[in-house]
């Protein structure tokens, strides 16, 4: 539908356009709130089956979600209500970043002050939210004439969208015929310590590969949940990838006996809706603390004095004998499962995550907190994924 009929004048000669699914990409659901709308990356039925506060927080953080519209506007304003996180005992987190793209090119970055603050105590396992005011994002002096605008929302900050205002009418971006890439992974896929929403490794890879991203990277929550598999089954996609491993180790969620059947079940479910879609299974990138040491992971508060929160592995390598998972154990199992299934599923592929970030990379660009890559590493991983995965023999046979 056209948005022109739904706009109304404001005091600055701007018009307000309803924020609906036809100008929002990367979200699978749009919840109406008291102030506006809240994008979700899991549908309502899946959220109803979830009992984990970590996943509830992660899926509501709009990694890969962006407003996308065509307009002649030279001024764009967006009112939002962020929910920012604060961790007890950890350094303050920076405000979330919004990326503005004009005709596919990064043009500006900004942040919204204020908002709610969620204070998390990882030691006590508690969280307390303090309400705060909404804020306004403003992009001015944009190029004249018709153009495609994308506003990528902060990948790590829950963002209620309240109002979109422009000085010219807005309409949905026409279909450009790009392949849709559906990806699921951990906090690294979510964005962890990337500099901005378009520089998470999946967003960077999508840009290089010329595909439209739906990012189901959930911090701490790539745990083979059946409702996530059903969500992927039901989501239209031309290319699919799964990055599995690190969360299963650092949550110490299951043992080897359960792991391979759970992977088979996850893949079976996806294949119910996507029987021949190119599907890539990616193991974990290199992470020294968990290569051969089981989880769970825990914050190392003894080292907080230098201003950087770090994590450590609390398991015992000897526990592998009783079925505890490590990254090397999981990599071997994933390779075996894919090799077994690929005999009858030629569109199923495997990628060792150490090809994205390996031991030599760690020597050059170590993980600042021993779990998550920094901003330059995200770019490197995105470039490598695009070269390795978006090829005629892997994820994108149309290339």
Secondary structure, DSSP 4 states (H G I P E B T S, - for coil): --SGGG-EE-TTS-EEE---GGGEES-SEEEE-SSSEEEESS-HHHHHH---HHHHHHHTB-TT-EEEEEE--S-EEEEEEEEEEEETTSPPPPPP-EEEEETTEEEEEE-----EEEEEETTTTEEEEE----EEEEE-SPPSS-EEEEEEPPTTSEEEEEEEEESS-EEEPPP--PPEEEEEE-HHHHTTT-SSGGGSHHHHHHHHHT-EEEEEE-TT--S--HHHHHHHHHS--SEEEEE-SHHHHHTT--BHHHHHHHHHHHHHHHHHH-SSSEEEEE-PPP-GGGSSS---EEE-GGGGGGS---EEE-S-GGGGGGTB--HHHHHHHHHHHHHHHHTT-TTEEEE-GGGTS-HHHHHHS--TTSSS--HHHHHHHHHHHHHHHSSTTTT-TT-
